[in-house]
Amino acid sequence: MGVRRPEDSTCVLTYTVETDPAPIQVSQGTTPATPTLRITVTNHQQTPVSVETVRFSYPVGSGPGDLTAKPDSGVPDIDDSQKWVFERDSETPAFVLRPRRLNRPFPPGDQVELSIAGIEVNSAVGTSKLTVTETLLDGGEPQQEEWPLAKVPAGFTVSDFRPTYILVRSGSPAELTWRGTNRDGATYTMLHGGEPVDVTGIHNWPTPNLHRDTVFVLAVKVDVDGNVAEYALTTAVTVARPDLTIGDLTVNGKTTLTHLPTEFGLGDADELTYTAETDGLLTGQLVTEEDAPGDDAPTLTVTVSADGTDRLTSVQSRHAPPDPEDPRFPGSRLTAVVPRGARVRIGRSGTAPSRHLLSWLPFGTGELKPVDS
């Protein structure tokens, strides 16, 4: 992933922004660079959200902080035009998303995918931004978040940041590899739990010995005449039997922290209900077997009801893997925290063929027990 999610967002909905290509390259000569912005909007709230408009804008000009000098470039598209309208603002250089019917709420777990294609990027290296302005029908003030958009020199690429093996033994190192252009002004820095490491000029790096799951960030800076483009990719390594890091823990007698997970599915049912006999984690994996936009997309939803509160978690799978039978393809995943005594409702929807797998990881002794209908 190259575009970093804003940490200071006040928006109610969740936005994911990606660029194609990633990172964006500036225009050079008579041939303009015309990338595409891909935006996913998801309602991760537990209740419907009534949206008035969501505005997407970026700086216009020829400077390093501007994305394009041609405000008329860029073509909007949307995967669900029956429920939503996504169009260019007639008064300002921006694009606006709004429900086709103003009083139609955005359901929990639902999402819509947008794109802005053919934006003619200017020729100045730097870091621009995409500003998301969210206005809801509750009458409150509009909320915003900003996504940085790196603009690197033409021909500069960085990609394929990954571990050789995603799972290692505790106390063993991992090997990270990536592809990236080496040029004057470009620096690569590895960020992780320890001190930052300069990895400029190389394309692989052995990590320190790992004792717990670790996220690594490959931070890239490209400086051209004082104008800096900043970009980052992330990857993760899972450690088998990791060390436990906690604050205060007092144990009297024999204690088992986790038991072996139990895998199961819904069978032919669209929805089943369970009760939790102990605290635990419920994970789900969903893979569509064919590309499925809009309402056809398979959806897996988990609602955990405890102490008078419902907590909803859901995922959709819209893009099929190259080989639908390949079990190594992870698909879309969800994780729900389940307290003891909670009622858990698991449902699926969507018309496209799909496969799913659920896993119950108890912290104590007890099952996720089906409720007789």
TATARA-V998646 format. One record per pair of residues at least 24 apart in sequence whose ideal C-beta (glycine too) atoms are under 7 Angstrom apart, sorted by the first residue. I is the first residue (numbers start at 1). J is the second residue. D is the distance in whole Angstrom. If there is no record, write none. Layout:
# TATARA-V998646
((I:J:D) (I:J:D))
This chain:
# TATARA-V998646
((1:233:7) (1:234:5) (2:231:6) (2:232:7) (2:233:6) (3:147:6) (3:148:7) (4:148:6) (4:232:6) (6:145:4) (6:146:6) (6:147:6) (9:145:4) (10:143:4) (10:144:7) (11:132:7) (11:134:5) (11:143:5) (11:145:5) (12:45:6) (12:49:6) (12:134:7) (12:136:7) (12:143:7) (13:41:6) (13:42:7) (13:43:6) (13:49:6) (13:134:6) (14:42:5) (14:44:5) (15:39:6) (15:41:6) (15:132:5) (15:145:7) (16:40:4) (17:130:6) (17:147:4) (19:149:7) (23:150:4) (23:152:5) (23:158:7) (23:231:5) (24:121:6) (24:149:6) (24:150:6) (24:151:5) (25:152:6) (25:153:7) (25:154:5) (25:155:7) (25:156:6) (26:121:6) (26:122:7) (26:123:5) (26:124:7) (26:125:6) (26:151:5) (26:153:6) (26:154:6) (27:120:7) (27:121:5) (27:122:6) (27:123:5) (28:123:6) (28:154:4) (32:120:4) (32:121:7) (33:121:4) (33:154:7) (34:118:5) (34:119:6) (34:120:6) (35:119:6) (35:121:6) (36:115:6) (36:116:7) (36:117:4) (37:115:7) (37:116:4) (37:119:7) (37:130:7) (38:115:5) (39:114:4) (40:111:6) (40:113:5) (41:111:6) (41:112:5) (41:114:7) (42:111:4) (43:106:5) (43:107:7) (43:108:6) (43:109:7) (43:110:6) (45:108:6) (46:108:6) (46:310:6) (46:311:6) (46:312:5) (47:108:6) (48:105:3) (48:106:6) (48:107:5) (48:108:7) (49:105:6) (49:106:5) (49:136:7) (50:105:5) (50:136:6) (50:137:4) (50:138:7) (51:99:6) (51:106:5) (51:136:6) (52:98:7) (52:135:5) (52:136:6) (52:137:5) (53:96:5) (53:97:7) (53:98:5) (53:135:5) (54:97:4) (54:132:7) (54:134:5) (55:94:5) (55:96:5) (55:133:4) (56:94:6) (56:95:5) (56:130:6) (56:132:6) (57:93:7) (57:94:4) (57:131:5) (58:128:6) (58:129:7) (58:130:5) (58:131:7) (59:128:6) (59:129:7) (60:93:5) (62:122:5) (62:124:6) (63:124:6) (64:124:4) (64:125:6) (64:126:2) (64:227:4) (65:126:6) (65:127:7) (65:128:6) (66:122:6) (66:128:6) (67:119:7) (67:121:6) (67:128:4) (67:149:6) (68:119:5) (68:120:5) (68:121:6) (68:122:6) (69:122:5) (70:120:5) (73:118:6) (73:119:5) (73:120:4) (74:116:5) (74:118:6) (74:119:4) (75:117:5) (75:118:5) (76:116:6) (77:115:5) (77:117:7) (78:112:7) (78:114:5) (79:112:7) (79:113:4) (79:293:4) (79:294:6) (80:112:5) (80:294:5) (84:112:6) (86:114:5) (108:312:5) (109:299:7) (109:301:6) (109:312:6) (109:314:3) (111:316:6) (121:151:6) (124:227:6) (125:151:6) (125:152:6) (125:153:6) (125:222:6) (125:224:4) (125:227:5) (125:229:5) (126:151:6) (126:227:5) (126:228:7) (126:229:6) (127:151:7) (127:228:7) (127:229:5) (127:230:5) (148:230:7) (150:229:4) (150:230:6) (150:231:4) (151:229:5) (152:222:5) (152:229:5) (152:231:7) (153:222:6) (153:224:6) (156:181:5) (156:183:7) (156:222:6) (157:181:6) (158:220:5) (158:231:7) (158:233:7) (161:218:5) (161:233:4) (161:235:5) (162:235:5) (163:235:6) (163:237:5) (166:237:6) (166:238:6) (167:238:5) (167:240:6) (168:210:6) (168:237:6) (168:239:6) (169:240:6) (170:211:5) (170:239:5) (170:240:6) (170:241:5) (170:242:6) (170:243:7) (171:209:5) (171:211:6) (172:209:6) (172:210:7) (173:206:5) (173:207:5) (173:208:6) (173:209:5) (173:210:7) (174:207:5) (174:210:6) (174:237:5) (175:204:6) (175:206:6) (176:204:7) (176:205:5) (176:207:6) (176:216:6) (176:235:7) (177:203:6) (177:204:5) (178:203:6) (178:218:6) (179:203:7) (180:220:7) (185:222:6) (185:223:4) (185:224:6) (186:220:7) (186:222:5) (187:221:5) (188:218:6) (188:220:6) (189:219:5) (190:216:6) (190:218:6) (191:217:4) (191:219:6) (192:216:5) (210:237:6) (210:239:5) (211:239:6) (211:242:6) (211:243:4) (212:239:6) (212:242:4) (212:243:5) (212:245:7) (213:237:7) (213:238:5) (213:239:6) (213:242:6) (257:363:7) (258:361:6) (258:363:6) (259:362:5) (261:359:5) (261:360:6) (261:361:4) (262:359:7) (262:360:5) (263:357:6) (263:358:7) (263:359:5) (264:358:5) (265:356:6) (265:357:6) (265:358:6) (266:346:6) (266:348:6) (270:347:6) (270:348:6) (271:345:7) (271:346:7) (271:347:4) (272:346:6) (272:370:6) (273:343:7) (273:344:7) (273:345:5) (273:371:4) (274:344:5) (274:368:5) (274:369:6) (274:370:6) (274:371:6) (275:343:6) (275:369:5) (275:371:6) (276:338:5) (276:339:7) (276:340:6) (276:341:6) (276:342:5) (276:344:6) (276:368:6) (277:340:7) (277:366:3) (277:367:5) (277:369:6) (278:340:5) (278:362:5) (278:363:6) (278:364:4) (278:365:6) (278:366:3) (279:338:7) (279:339:6) (279:340:5) (279:363:4) (279:364:6) (280:338:5) (280:360:6) (280:361:5) (280:362:4) (280:363:5) (281:335:6) (281:337:6) (281:338:7) (281:361:4) (282:336:5) (282:338:5) (282:344:7) (282:358:7) (282:360:6) (282:368:7) (283:333:7) (283:334:7) (283:335:5) (283:359:5) (284:333:7) (284:334:5) (284:356:7) (284:358:5) (285:330:7) (285:331:5) (285:333:5) (285:356:6) (285:357:5) (286:315:6) (286:317:5) (286:331:5) (286:332:5) (286:354:6) (286:356:5) (287:317:6) (287:321:7) (287:329:6) (287:331:3) (287:354:6) (287:355:5) (288:317:4) (288:318:7) (288:320:5) (288:352:5) (288:354:5) (289:320:6) (289:324:4) (289:353:4) (289:354:6) (289:355:7) (290:320:5) (290:352:6) (290:353:6) (291:318:7) (291:319:6) (291:320:5) (292:318:6) (292:350:7) (292:352:4) (293:318:6) (296:350:6) (296:351:5) (296:352:5) (297:350:5) (297:352:6) (298:348:7) (298:350:4) (298:352:6) (298:354:4) (299:348:6) (299:349:5) (299:350:5) (300:334:6) (300:348:5) (300:356:6) (301:347:5) (302:334:6) (302:336:5) (302:344:7) (302:346:5) (303:345:4) (304:336:6) (304:338:6) (304:342:5) (304:344:6) (305:342:6) (305:343:4) (306:339:5) (306:341:7) (306:342:4) (317:354:6) (344:368:7))
